[in-house]
Structure formats: C-alpha cells, structure tokens
Amino acid sequence: MAQGMILYMRGKWLLFAGTLVLLAIAAGALSLLRRTPSKPAPPAPAAPAVFAGAEVALAGKIRAQHIVPVGVPVDGTLEFLGPEPGQEVYEGELLARVKNQGLEAAQQLAQAQAERAQTRVDSLNSALIASRLETSRARSDASRTQDELDRAEKAYRRQQMLQREGAARRLEFEKAQKDFQLAEAHYRALDEMARLAEQRTDSLRKELDNARRLLEDKQRELEEAGQDLAGEQIRSPVDGVVIARSGQLGEEVARSLKDLFQIATDLSVMEAVVEPEPSVLARLRPGQEALIVMAELPGEGIPGTVREVRAGETVVEFTSPSPAVRPGLSAQVRIKLR
C-alpha cells in the first residue's frame, strides 16, 4: 500500500515537472517572437488602367480645337487688361490697351505736318485761281490790242502805198506810222504781260501739284500714325471664350508677342487630351471609340474618337452637346481597346 502510494506521488511530480518544462519552452518562444522584427507585408499591386481587357479609363483635360491667338500690334506698356480666362468675349470687344508715348508723339507730328501741307495747298490754290484770272485778263487785253494793231498796220501800209505813188499826204502818213508804232508797242507790252502771267500760272499749277502730292503723303503718314495709335487698343477679332491670357498691368510688351490672348471659337467641336502610361499608350490607335465623362454634364457621357496618338499624349475629339462643356474642365476618358 505504501509502495503504491509512493509510485502514485512520483508520477504526479513527473507530470508537474513536464508541464513546467512545456510552459518554459512556450514562454521562451513567445519572448523570441517579440524580439524578432516582423517582415512588412508585400504591397498590393496597383490597379491596372486596363479593365477587363476591353477599355482603359484615363484622366484628361478638355480643350478647344479652334483657337485664335490675339497678339500685340504695337510696342508699349500694358495699361489695361480686360477679360480673364474662362470669360466669353464678342467680336470688337476691348481686350487690352497698350500705352506708347512714341506713337502719340508721332501722331501729333504727322497731324502738324499734314495741317501745314493743307495750308500750303490752300494758299497755292488761291494763288492759282488769282493767277488764272490775271492771265485771262492779260490775254484778253493783248487780244484786244492785237485787233487795234491789225487796224493800225493796215492804215499804215495803205499810207505807205500812197506815199510810193505820191498820193499820200505827209501828215496823214506820219500819223498812221505813229499810230502803228504805238499800237505795236502796246501790243508787245500786253502780250509780254500775258506771257508772264501764263508762266506764273503754269509755275503755280506745278507747285500746287507737288504740294498736293506732299499733302497726300502727310495724310497717309497721319493715317498710319492714327492706325498705330488705334493699335494701342486690342480688340477681339471673334466671338468666343478666353482660354489664356499673358502679361500683367504695367508690363512692357512688344509686337513680337503673338498670343497675348487665346480665344477658343466654335465650342461645339472639342477634344480631350490624356497622358497614358507607355504600356497603355502602346495599345491606343487613331479611330478607337471613346467616351468622355464629366461631372459638369451628368449622364452616360459624350461619345468621341481617338484622333491622334503621339509621344506622351492622346487626343480624343468629340462634338459638345452643351455650353457647359468648356475648355479647361477635367474629364474621365474611356477608350475602347481593340
């Protein structure tokens, strides 16, 4: 009985000791796990752009196909800038104004020169009119004296003939001779006056022609100066929407700036531009069908077609169904793959 009891107690101690060993091993293993850093889980692969092998969805920007640049016609300083990007403009609307002191001075000089040329023309025209009247009177007087000379000459020739025949009276002959000589001298004087008047008239007419040509030149210069001065006001050549604007108030600009404003026209014809990854870009081709989805235009989207695929970007053209579709808006472009 005592021996059995001893064996029973020995078994319980062995079981208890084994349990302690197992607990010690478990505690050591847990301590080791706590001291060993855990390895990070591998990152989940990014969602591919291609869905179900049938289409690709890409973020894009809306822009107009037809854009009219508006440049700076004159050098100067920007003293006014009108519409901002996104605003509608109409043909003839003032977009900007450029200040150019040199143009204003040139316009004033051209104005003064044109006025002087006009005054010269007016003066010469008046002088020519007076000269023509004087020439007309002088020629009329010379013509009248010519008639008197002809009569005096006939009387003198008759007295000469009578004198040769011995039938002339001396006093009558001398009187006819004197009358002829006086009439001839008078005619020559008036004829010379008429000739000089005609020369002066011709000279004035030539001078007036030159003055008129000079006036035309000065008026053309004045018109050009006015056009340059009018060029300080930059107006919209078309109806549309401003999509870009350069420059700041007070900034110096030159006529080499060809796109101070960019105006989009015909907003019914638009395009969406996307920049796919190279792997996606390789699967895109002109002619593929597309769908443009925008928050500003709820619905199933706008159908479009891939027009161009080039390095780094793809252009999808479409017809806009609503004025709400504006250049610069964001869109999701879904392109069907073939």
Secondary structure, 3 states (H helix, E strand, C coil): CHHHHHHHHHHHHHHHHHHHHHHHHHHHHHHHHHHCCCCCCCCCCCCCCEECCCEEEEEEEEEEEEEEEECCCCCEEEEEECCCCCCEECCCCEEEEEECHHHHHHHHHHHHHHHHHHHHHHHHHHHHHHHHHHHHHHHHHHHHHHHHHHHHHHHHHHHHHHHHCCCCCHHHHHHHHHHHHHHHHHHHHHHHHHHHHHHHHHHHHHHHHHHHHHHHHHHHHHHHHHHHHHCCEEECCCCEEEEEECCCCCCEECCCCCCCEEEEEEEEEEEEEECCCHHHHCCCCCCCEEEEEECCEEEEEEEEEEEEEECCEEEEEEECCCCCCCCCCEEEEEEECC
